[in-house]
Amino acid sequence: GTDTVVANIVEAKRAVTELGLKALTINSNWRGQNWDALELYPFWQAISELDIPLYVHGNPFQCQVNDHIPSNFTLGWERMRRLHISNYLGFAFEYIVAMASLTLGGLLKEFPNLRFAFFEAGGSWLPWVMYSLDRVYTIEPQCARCDVLPSKLIQESCLVAVEPDEQAIVGSIHTIGSKNFIVGSDYPHPPSTFPNTASGIETMEGLSEEAKRDILGDNMTRFFKLQ
């Protein structure tokens, strides 16, 4: 409710202004609601004013012998809880809906200063998401609260972390370029690829040197406004 939103705003401001954090971690939904829920608007306004990037990471399920115990409002959990796909696929499903909320839902029109990095779901699905959201926008514009193509908004405000062995990103980069991809190591827990994370990208066939530089550092430098 409103009190929880206010508490999150207070903590975000403390983290940035008092503790000096350079990014904040958020979940991929708001207590089971999409990010364009009106009660969240004060939070987005505060984050926009802080000019702080957001690291998006779904809330994982605890792995059990039988059922995975749901610990959050992950999209589709009731059909994934008996298989260990609830984190990886569940995160991606959440991120897709989150991008719809940011674009078709009007958040990036209202708060263009927001920027997001989505972690631990791979990234080779991104071109399909851009295509699908653009298709909704062009066919059913009356359903949208944005006035430019969703893909343009995603390109300007969102990064997606790819895996160092995700060969499918070669085709994705051929389709939409390399400016929206970074690499994730999943450090410090399994299946972390640290300390050999970069080598997977550096040796991946089909990636240009520019794409490798983008994924391994240049895009994150821009995301954090380090230059």
N, C-alpha and C positions, 0 to 999 in steps of 0.2 A: 504494500500500500504506500500511501504518501509518506508516512514516517520512515519506511525503509528506503525510499528514494532519497529523502533528505539525509539520512544517515550515510548513504553511499556518497553523496555529494560532499559531505563534511570530511569523510575519510579520504576521498580522492584529493581534495584540496590540501589536507594535512600531508598526504604522501608526497605530493609534488612540491609544495612550498616549504614544508618543514624538514622532510626527510630527503628531499632531493631526487626522488625517483624520476627516471627518464622515460618510463613507459608504465602503463597500468594493465593488469590482466583482468579480463572480464569473461563471463560465461557466454555461451552462444544463444541464450534466450533469457527472457526476463520472467522467471518463475512460471514457465510454461507459455508465456506470451511472446509475440514477436517484438522486435526492437522498435517498431513504429507505434507501439502503444502510447497513447497520449500522456499517460502518467509519467513516462520516462523522459519527456521533453525537457524538464528542468535539469536532469542529469546530463543529457547531451549538450545542453547550453553551457553547463559548467565545464565539461570536458573540452568543448570548443574554445572557451575562454582561456583555459589552462594551456591550450595548444600542445597537448600531450598525446602521443600515439597509443593505440590500444592493441594489446596482444590478446587475441581471442583463442581460448582453449576450452573445449567442451569439458564437462565434469565427468570423469571416467566412472565406469561401473566396477565394482569389486568382483574379481573372478572367483567363481565358486565351482565345485564339482558338478552340481546340477544346474541351478539357475544363477544368472548374474543378478545381483540385487540392485535394483534401480536406486541411484543416489541423487537423481535430478530429473528434470523434465526433458529427457532426450527424445527427440522425434522418432517414433517407431519402436521404442524400447520393448513394448509388449510383444513384438514379433521377432526380436533379436536376442532376447535375454538368455536363451539356451545355447547360443552360439557365440563364439568369441569374435563377433563382428560388430558388437554393439558400440565399441569405441570408434573404430576406424570408419565404418559406414555411417554410424550415428552422427559422428562429428561432421562428416561431409554433408549429410542431409540437413543438419542444423545450419551449416555455413551457407548452403544454397538458399535456404529460406531467409537467413539473415541478409544476404545480398539483395534478395527481392525486397525486403523491408527497407534497406538503405536506398534503393533506387526507385522502384515502383511505389514504395511506401512513402517516399518524399523526404526521408531524413537528410540525404545529402544535398537536396535542394534547400532545405531549411538550415542545415548546418554544414556548409561546404568545407569547413576547416577540419572536419573529422577525418581520421585516417586509421585503417585497420590492417592488422596482419593476422592471418588465419593459420593455425598450426595443427599438425598431426592428423591430417586427412589426405595427404598427397595434394597434387595440384593439377593433374592432367585433365581433370573435369572442367576446368575454368572456361575454355572456349565454348563448351556446350552450354554452360550457364549463361554466358554472355549472349549467345545466339537465342536461347530460349526466352530470356527476359526481353531482349530486343523484339522478338517476334510478338510477345504479348503486347508490348508498347505500340508496335505498328498496327496490329490488328484490332486491339481493344484499348485505344488511348484513353477512353473515358474511364477506364479502371485504374489509370496511373495518376500518381501525384508528383510526377516529374515532367520536365519539359524538354529533356534531351534523351538520347538513347541511353539505356542503363549501362551498356558496355562502356560508354565514354566515362560515366561516373565511376564505374569499377576501376577502369584504367587509371583514373586520377587519384583514387582514394584507397585502393585495396591491394595488398600483397598476399600471396598464398605460398606457404612453405611446401617445397617438394622434397621427396626422399632421394638420397644419393644413388639409389639403384632404380629410380623410376624412369625407365627408358621411354615411356609414353610421353614424357614432357617434350621430347624432340619434336613430335608432331604438333603438340600444343603450341610450342614456340614458333614453329613454321606458320601456324595459323594466326596467332595474335601477338607475336613478338615476345621478347624476354624481359620486359620492364616490370612485370607484375609477379615475378617469381623470386623467391629466396630459398635457402636451404635450411632444413631443420635437422637437428641431431638427436632429438629426444633425450638429451642428457638430463639427469644422470641415471635414469632407470632403463631397464630392458624395454624395447629393443634398440637402445641407443647405439649409434654408430661412432660415437666419440672414442678415440681421437682421430679416426680415419674418415670423417664425414666428407671433407672437401675432396678427397681423392676420387670418390664416385663420380662427382660432377666433372672434375678435371680430366678424367679418362673416358667420359661418356662419348661414344661415337655419334656424330651428327650434330653436335653443338658447336657453334662458332666460338671463337675466343671472346667476342663481345658478350655472348650469352653467358658464358662461364663467369666472366667478370661481374655481370649483372647479378647472377644468382648467388655468387659467393661473397658479395660485398657492396657493389655499387648501388644496388636497389635499396639495401638497408641503410646505407649512408644517406640516401635521399629521404627515406622514410623517417629517420631520426633528425633530419635537417642538420647533419654534421658538417655540411659545407655550404 
